[in-house]
Amino acid sequence: MSELHSVAERMVAKGKGILAADESTPTCSKRFESINTESTTESRNFYRNMLFTCDNIAEYISGIILFDETFHQKELKTDTLFPQYLESQYILPGIKVDSGLQSFNNHPKEKVTVGLDGLDERLSRYYSLGARFAKWRAVITLGDGIPSDDCILANAEGLAKYALLCQQANLVPIVEPEVLMDGIHTIDTSFDVTDRTLRTVFDQLEKHNVDLEGIVLKPNMVLSGYNCENQASVEEVAQKTLECLTKNVPSKVPGIAFLSGGQSDELATLHLNEINKHDTNWNVTFSYGRALQQSALKIWAGKSENARAAQETLLSRAKSNSLASTASL
């Protein structure tokens, strides 16, 4: 088995998921503002260190996605760079490599992800420094007359080009086409847009000769819009999500690691558990950021004396989602 294939399978191993700790500095600063904590290089390092050194976290977490700043910071006790520290804990180090969003065709709401310029060199450097997978997030917004086919295609092409460059650098690409669930739309509208998006993404991955056995798909679940009056049940979300994935995702893809989006911690876990009650062609797990971190962040509140309690909360969230990834809740 190639390194790409074995790493991809490790990332979505049964009972394990991926911790997304790759918030950009502005995003991390907003999170810190919510707990009245100043966002500095040191405070961000302490916070990530607290997450990564949680006792027994490797029982439930297969890999952690890092932001560039964190990638070059150190675990505080051992003075070891985080990629090497994580590898010593049998956790795969990953790296966010997109450069964020810009307006698509001057539309006020449609976005396209950028960051392909010089990406091949950056990927080679990250691999040499210990990264074993990467992440690139594309964003699809719902609204009046959007998403346009052109916007979906532009994002799918970007994902495919990124994925191929990753594989050429021996990194497993996390392919993340996120259909945003903000709005009043129904679950049927979410289904239609997610269906269009996934179909276009896999068309482009195959067109660019990406090895599908060496990727991990990180999609949204198919949900009712967060402001929709009629919220779909947990069972309907599982049914619609699986129908959409089965229709579009080839069986050779080793695993699907859902993003949590704006779901509450509990709902993201319940949906994952319900989805895993059904047989699928893939290992189905989680790659959550906020849904794993939010409770721990609030308990920490920027105070070192709260670190242990925050770690216990993180471990509890990770364990719950690990159980959900095998429908064992």
C-alpha positions in Angstrom: 0.0 0.0 0.0 1.3 3.5 -0.9 2.1 6.0 1.8 -0.8 8.1 0.6 -3.3 5.3 0.9 -2.1 4.2 4.3 -2.2 7.7 5.7 -5.7 8.3 4.3 -6.9 5.1 6.0 -5.2 6.1 9.3 -7.0 9.5 9.1 -10.4 7.8 9.0 -9.7 4.8 11.1 -12.8 3.3 12.9 -13.5 5.1 16.1 -11.2 8.0 15.4 -11.7 11.5 13.9 -9.8 14.6 13.0 -9.5 17.7 15.2 -9.6 20.9 13.2 -7.4 23.4 15.1 -6.5 25.4 12.0 -8.4 28.6 12.7 -6.7 31.6 11.2 -5.3 34.2 13.6 -8.3 36.6 13.0 -10.8 33.7 13.6 -8.9 32.5 16.7 -8.8 36.1 18.0 -12.7 36.3 17.7 -13.0 33.1 19.7 -10.7 34.5 22.4 -12.7 37.8 22.4 -15.7 35.7 23.3 -13.9 34.6 26.5 -12.4 38.0 27.2 -8.8 36.7 26.5 -6.2 38.7 24.6 -5.1 36.9 21.4 -1.3 36.8 21.3 1.3 34.5 19.9 1.8 33.1 23.4 -1.8 32.8 24.3 -2.6 31.0 21.1 0.3 28.6 21.6 -0.8 27.9 25.2 -4.3 27.2 24.0 -3.3 24.8 21.2 -0.7 23.2 23.5 -3.6 22.5 26.0 -5.7 20.9 23.3 -2.9 18.7 21.9 -1.4 17.4 25.2 -4.8 16.2 26.5 -4.2 12.8 28.1 -5.4 9.9 25.9 -6.6 12.2 23.1 -4.9 9.8 20.6 -7.5 7.2 21.5 -10.1 9.2 19.7 -8.2 11.6 17.4 -6.2 10.3 14.4 -5.0 13.7 13.1 -4.9 17.4 13.9 -5.1 20.2 11.3 -2.8 23.0 12.1 -2.6 26.6 11.1 0.8 27.8 9.8 1.6 29.7 13.0 0.9 26.6 15.1 2.8 24.4 12.8 6.0 26.3 13.7 5.3 26.5 17.4 6.4 24.1 20.1 4.9 21.8 22.8 5.7 23.6 26.0 7.0 20.8 28.2 9.3 19.0 25.7 10.2 22.1 23.6 9.3 19.9 20.6 7.8 21.4 17.4 4.2 20.4 17.2 4.4 18.2 14.1 7.1 16.1 15.8 5.3 16.1 19.1 2.0 14.9 17.5 3.8 12.2 15.5 5.3 11.0 18.8 1.8 10.6 20.1 0.7 8.7 17.0 -1.4 11.6 15.8 -0.9 12.7 12.2 0.0 16.3 11.7 -1.9 18.2 9.0 -1.7 21.7 7.6 -4.3 24.2 6.2 -2.9 25.5 2.9 -5.6 27.6 1.3 -5.2 31.4 1.5 -8.8 32.2 2.2 -11.7 33.5 0.1 -12.2 36.2 -2.4 -15.2 37.5 -4.2 -16.3 35.5 -7.3 -17.2 37.5 -10.4 -17.7 40.6 -8.2 -20.8 38.9 -6.6 -21.3 40.2 -3.1 -22.0 36.7 -1.7 -20.3 34.2 -3.9 -16.7 33.3 -3.0 -13.8 31.3 -4.5 -10.9 30.0 -2.5 -7.4 31.1 -3.5 -3.9 29.9 -2.7 -2.7 27.9 -5.7 0.2 30.2 -6.5 3.4 28.7 -5.2 1.4 25.9 -3.5 3.7 23.1 -4.8 6.7 24.6 -3.0 4.8 25.2 0.2 3.5 21.6 0.2 7.0 20.2 -0.3 8.3 22.3 2.6 5.4 21.2 4.9 6.0 17.6 4.1 9.7 17.9 4.8 8.8 19.5 8.2 6.5 16.6 9.2 3.0 17.3 7.7 1.3 14.2 6.3 -2.0 15.7 5.1 -3.3 19.1 4.1 -6.7 20.9 4.0 -8.3 23.3 1.5 -11.8 24.6 2.1 -14.2 25.8 -0.6 -17.3 27.6 0.4 -20.7 27.5 -1.4 -23.3 30.0 -0.3 -27.0 29.7 -0.8 -29.2 32.6 -1.7 -31.3 34.2 -4.4 -30.1 32.8 -7.7 -26.9 31.3 -6.1 -24.9 29.3 -6.1 -24.2 29.7 -9.8 -22.8 26.8 -11.8 -19.8 28.9 -12.6 -19.0 29.4 -8.9 -19.4 25.7 -8.1 -17.1 24.8 -11.0 -14.4 27.3 -10.0 -14.3 26.0 -6.5 -14.3 22.4 -7.7 -11.4 23.1 -10.1 -9.5 24.7 -7.3 -10.0 21.7 -5.0 -8.9 19.3 -7.8 -5.8 21.2 -8.6 -4.9 21.5 -4.9 -5.6 17.8 -4.4 -3.3 16.7 -7.2 -0.5 19.0 -6.0 -0.8 17.5 -2.5 -0.5 13.9 -3.8 2.5 14.9 -5.9 4.1 16.1 -2.6 3.1 12.9 -0.8 0.4 14.6 1.3 -3.1 13.3 1.6 -5.5 16.1 0.6 -8.6 16.7 2.7 -11.1 17.8 0.1 -13.6 20.2 1.8 -16.5 21.6 -0.3 -18.7 23.2 2.3 -22.2 24.2 1.4 -23.1 26.7 4.0 -26.3 26.1 5.9 -27.0 29.7 6.9 -30.4 30.8 5.7 -34.1 29.9 5.7 -33.9 27.2 3.0 -35.3 23.7 3.4 -33.4 20.5 3.7 -34.5 19.7 0.1 -32.7 22.9 -1.1 -29.6 21.8 0.9 -29.8 18.4 -0.8 -30.0 19.9 -4.3 -27.0 22.2 -3.8 -24.9 19.6 -2.1 -25.7 17.2 -4.9 -24.6 19.7 -7.6 -21.5 20.5 -5.6 -20.3 17.0 -4.9 -21.1 15.9 -8.5 -18.9 18.8 -9.9 -16.1 18.2 -7.4 -15.8 14.5 -8.3 -16.0 15.3 -12.0 -13.0 17.6 -11.5 -11.1 15.2 -9.3 -11.3 12.5 -11.9 -10.6 15.0 -14.8 -7.4 16.0 -12.9 -6.4 12.3 -12.3 -6.5 12.6 -8.5 -6.1 9.2 -6.8 -9.4 8.9 -5.0 -8.0 6.2 -2.7 -5.6 8.8 -1.4 -8.0 11.6 -0.3 -10.4 12.2 2.6 -13.6 14.0 1.8 -14.8 16.6 4.3 -18.3 17.6 3.3 -21.2 19.3 5.1 -24.2 17.2 6.3 -27.4 17.9 4.5 -29.4 20.0 7.0 -32.3 22.4 7.0 -31.1 26.0 6.8 -30.3 27.2 10.3 -33.2 29.8 10.1 -35.7 27.5 8.4 -39.0 27.2 10.4 -39.2 23.4 9.8 -36.0 21.8 11.1 -35.5 18.2 9.7 -35.3 15.4 12.3 -32.0 13.6 13.0 -33.3 10.7 11.1 -34.1 12.8 8.0 -30.7 14.5 8.1 -29.0 11.1 8.1 -31.2 9.8 5.3 -30.8 12.8 3.0 -27.0 13.0 3.7 -26.4 9.4 2.9 -28.6 9.6 -0.2 -26.6 12.5 -1.5 -23.2 10.9 -0.7 -24.2 7.5 -2.2 -25.2 9.3 -5.4 -22.0 11.2 -5.8 -19.0 9.7 -3.9 -17.2 6.7 -5.4 -16.7 3.7 -3.2 -12.9 3.9 -3.6 -12.7 7.0 -1.4 -11.5 5.6 1.9 -13.4 7.9 4.2 -15.7 10.8 4.9 -15.0 13.1 7.8 -17.9 15.5 8.2 -17.4 19.2 9.2 -19.7 20.4 11.9 -20.4 23.9 10.4 -22.7 25.9 12.7 -24.3 22.9 14.4 -24.3 22.7 18.2 -21.9 20.2 19.8 -24.7 17.8 20.6 -26.5 17.9 17.3 -23.3 17.3 15.3 -22.7 14.2 17.4 -26.2 12.9 17.2 -26.3 13.3 13.4 -23.0 11.5 13.1 -24.3 8.6 15.2 -27.5 8.3 13.2 -25.6 8.3 9.9 -23.4 5.5 11.1 -26.4 3.3 11.9 -26.5 2.6 8.1 -24.0 0.6 6.1 -21.9 2.7 3.7 -19.0 2.2 1.3 -16.7 4.4 3.5 -15.5 4.9 7.0 -17.6 7.8 8.2 -16.3 10.0 10.9 -15.8 13.6 12.0 -13.4 16.5 11.4 -14.8 19.0 13.8 -13.4 22.3 15.0 -15.9 24.3 17.0 -18.0 21.2 17.9 -14.9 19.7 19.7 -13.3 22.9 21.1 -16.1 25.3 22.1 -17.0 23.8 25.5 -13.3 23.5 26.4 -12.6 27.1 25.2 -15.3 28.4 27.5 -14.1 26.4 30.5 -10.5 27.5 29.9 -11.5 31.2 29.7 -7.8 32.1 29.2 -6.8 30.9 32.7 -4.0 28.4 33.1 -5.6 27.0 36.3 -8.6 25.9 34.2 -6.5 24.0 31.7 -7.1 20.5 33.2 -10.9 20.9 33.4 -10.9 22.2 29.8 -8.9 19.1 28.7 -11.4 16.8 30.4 -14.2 18.5 28.5 -12.3 18.2 25.2 -11.7 14.5 25.9 -15.4 14.0 26.7 -16.4 15.6 23.4 -13.8 13.5 21.5 -15.0 10.3 23.1 -18.7 11.1 22.3 -17.9 11.6 18.7 -15.7 8.5 18.6 -18.7 6.5 19.8 -20.9 8.3 17.2 -18.5 7.3 14.5 -19.4 3.6 15.2 -23.1 4.3 16.0 -22.3 3.4 19.7 -23.9 6.3 21.5 
